[in-house]
Amino acid sequence: MGDDPKKPRRPRVDSTAGVAAAIVAGGKKITIPAGTQLDAKERRVFAELSEEFSKSELTAHKIRLLVMLAKDLVALDREQLTLSHEGFALTNSHGNRVSNPRVKVCSSLTSQILAMRRSLGIHTRAQEGGSNQKAANRRAHNKANEARRDGHDDNLIVFPQPNREDDDDS
């Protein structure tokens, strides 16, 4: 039991290594996984969801989950719009009023969305083991450090360069 390798701890966001990692991550481009198709509305939702995280938090797996969540959110929006036009009750072939099947679809999509948000830890308690303040502080530090790269394209400040193996563009 004592021989198990431990997962290395992440550096503190206010440490030199943490600031450097956030600056490098600030230059990363978030790319949608290969083979994934998103329409314009899904892309906008994906971009909004991506903004919930600092770029240093986003892994390939989290990006894939964000794509799934964006698709579910757009699907729910479309189903709710159709449901509002059709109504909650329909008349079947016997003339009886029945519940619109879209009600169940909307309920199912809502459950999926909430579960995915918990899985991604978009609610901040999951981010820091029960502390909203810690997660908010870490996220604010990372976003501020990522923004340090913006506006410095004149090469007067030397920024750490991303590792080629971590670069999403290759």
Secondary structure, 3 states (H helix, E strand, C coil): CCCCCCCCCCCCCCCHHHHHHHHHHHCCCCCCCCCCCCCHHHHHHHHHHHCCCCCCCCCHHHHHHHHHHHHHHHHHHHHHHHHHHHCCEEECCCCCEEECHHHHHHHHHHHHHHHHHHHHCCCHHHHCCCCHHHHHHHHHHHHHHHHCCCCCCCCCCCCCCCCCCCCCCC
